[in-house]
Amino acid sequence: MKFRYSKILCTIAVLIGMGPQARSLPTMIRLGYTNCSTCHISPQGGGLLNAYGRGIDQAQSLRGGDYKPAEGKWLRFFTWDHRITEDVRSVTQEQIASTTGKPGTQILRSRLMYRNATDLGSGVRFSMTLTAENENVLRPTFPYDHPTKTGTLFLNTSLLSYRPKGNLEIAAGRDQLPNGINIPDLGVFVRSRNRSGYYDSLTQVKIFWWGKRYLITPYAFGPGGNEQTGERESGGGALAEVDPFGHQHTVFGMNLLRATSRSRDRTLIGPYARLGFGSWGVLAEHDITNYAAGAKFGALQQRTTYGQLFWYPKEWLLTSIGGERLGVDVPFKQELNAARFDVSARIASQATIGFTLRVQHDPLSGRTVRSLALNVALKTVT
Amino acid sequence: MITNSIFKVCLVAVAICSFSVLFNAASDPPQAIEIQSGNTSFQTITNVPGLEVAGKSSAVSGRVLVSRNDAGLLLQQIEASVPVKSLATGISLRDEHMRKYIFTTSDGQLPDLEFKANEASCVPVATTQEFTCHVSGELSIRGVMKPLSVTLRAKQQGGAPLSFRAAGDALVKLSDYGITPPSQFGVRPANEVRVHLEFNGKESRQVTASTGEAR
């Protein structure tokens, strides 16, 4: 049993664990951006940038310079007089991996996204993200955690939002749940093993309320519709973070979640921190997930840890080293340790390239997986 | 006659004593202190909830004449300057905008930020080595001088040559200098900018002991 899970986990965790930087950048804490709402249309981060965010995006690229929004009669017509913000984004990843005692693997993944945010007036907005991809890579299957299903086309986000005040937003629909350090790589253990991976889009209602030194996000959720039988979770939680020193460079937070399903219940406690000081910073998260006893197995605990030290030698060049850990109690005992090195260069606001070197070791099976991935992300900017 | 002589002697004695007291109190020869390493930082809120803009410079330079008196320290001829080009916020384009929209004069010049004050007193706090100084002077931004008050906390570092570590805060209003806070895609900094200054000052050797004036 242990051996089988170790093999599956080694292979799949590496494949999904090398996601490209396609979403929000929590490293912006280094410049005093404590939350995502300044640059992203959605206060949860990720997805489309607002005009200011597009300006920052371009300013922090190798190309640099001022962002000048496109203008024109036709553009005004097609964007409903600039009420519609949209883009098309492609992320391509070439990845090679080798596992102790096994032949190497190579995979080319390509993902194409259409993202749209339409301002309906009076603070109401509709957002959607639709993804098409050539290869689905589901997270590993375990008796206590079955992956969600997907197809060639996947609706990541379909959300109706209302912002009555500049620092308050209420949103309802289909989206990923609010997340701790909110790193863009959805394949890391703290995300993929806590049902916050690529295909985990749940029906939900959430509130974002933020200020200079705090962000509070209560949420309630139900199934997304693509879960396997018995795995359809409902529940609620809250994410709260604070900047204790008020200097906009240190954020400490906690994510609490409770979910129930037919097969078992789970609770998650996830403290996290985002620290940034000029050109460098630290991101860290530790999630403890307790699974209640179900019909088929007893109670168990899963622990996932993520740590990253990043450094920007140039505004457009990100380098980082990091580590991850996964630990699961018996009867599904697992232990995985991983280290990674990332380099990502923002060539222009339309193009980012990067590579990731990752080494993962399973002390139970003695297997080591080494992998190298090259990512190219392109998007339209108007 | 004798009474008159005694009166004159007493008068001279009182005058000598008074002069002596005054001399000890305020006429210690001033020593020139130069800023050896200094940092200045600024921070302002914006109209976007939760977003502040902050920047700093490590290129603070300046000098001051310091003398001890019974009340504490007397600061004279206070001068400090920061090259505008050394101010950085972490985003080079934002620095460019800051220089262009805030610090550039109408004729295209980019003068340094300068602070000057004639005199200030420092009173001891807790120990004889720590002082609080209320400095009222003038700050020049893009060539426009306006009054500014800075509260400095200074600590004398032991031994010779004389040296101090000091830090202080001030509030600058851009509107006082005729500057309208620039806006970038709807994000606009506030009119009030909090300024923090930290520096090490060390006795300069280029001072004449007799006059205390810098050469």
HADDOCK unambig.tbl for C-alpha pairs under 7 A between the chains (distance, minus, plus):
assign (segid A and resid 31 and name CA) (segid B and resid 90 and name CA) 6.30 0.50 0.50
assign (segid A and resid 32 and name CA) (segid B and resid 52 and name CA) 6.78 0.50 0.50
assign (segid A and resid 33 and name CA) (segid B and resid 51 and name CA) 6.31 0.50 0.50
assign (segid A and resid 38 and name CA) (segid B and resid 48 and name CA) 6.99 0.50 0.50
assign (segid A and resid 51 and name CA) (segid B and resid 185 and name CA) 6.04 0.50 0.50
assign (segid A and resid 52 and name CA) (segid B and resid 184 and name CA) 6.83 0.50 0.50
assign (segid A and resid 52 and name CA) (segid B and resid 185 and name CA) 5.12 0.50 0.50
assign (segid A and resid 59 and name CA) (segid B and resid 93 and name CA) 5.86 0.50 0.50
assign (segid A and resid 65 and name CA) (segid B and resid 93 and name CA) 6.67 0.50 0.50
assign (segid A and resid 167 and name CA) (segid B and resid 49 and name CA) 6.13 0.50 0.50
assign (segid A and resid 211 and name CA) (segid B and resid 49 and name CA) 5.44 0.50 0.50
assign (segid A and resid 211 and name CA) (segid B and resid 50 and name CA) 4.81 0.50 0.50
assign (segid A and resid 212 and name CA) (segid B and resid 49 and name CA) 6.01 0.50 0.50
assign (segid A and resid 212 and name CA) (segid B and resid 50 and name CA) 3.49 0.50 0.50
assign (segid A and resid 212 and name CA) (segid B and resid 51 and name CA) 6.60 0.50 0.50
assign (segid A and resid 213 and name CA) (segid B and resid 50 and name CA) 6.68 0.50 0.50
assign (segid A and resid 278 and name CA) (segid B and resid 90 and name CA) 6.46 0.50 0.50
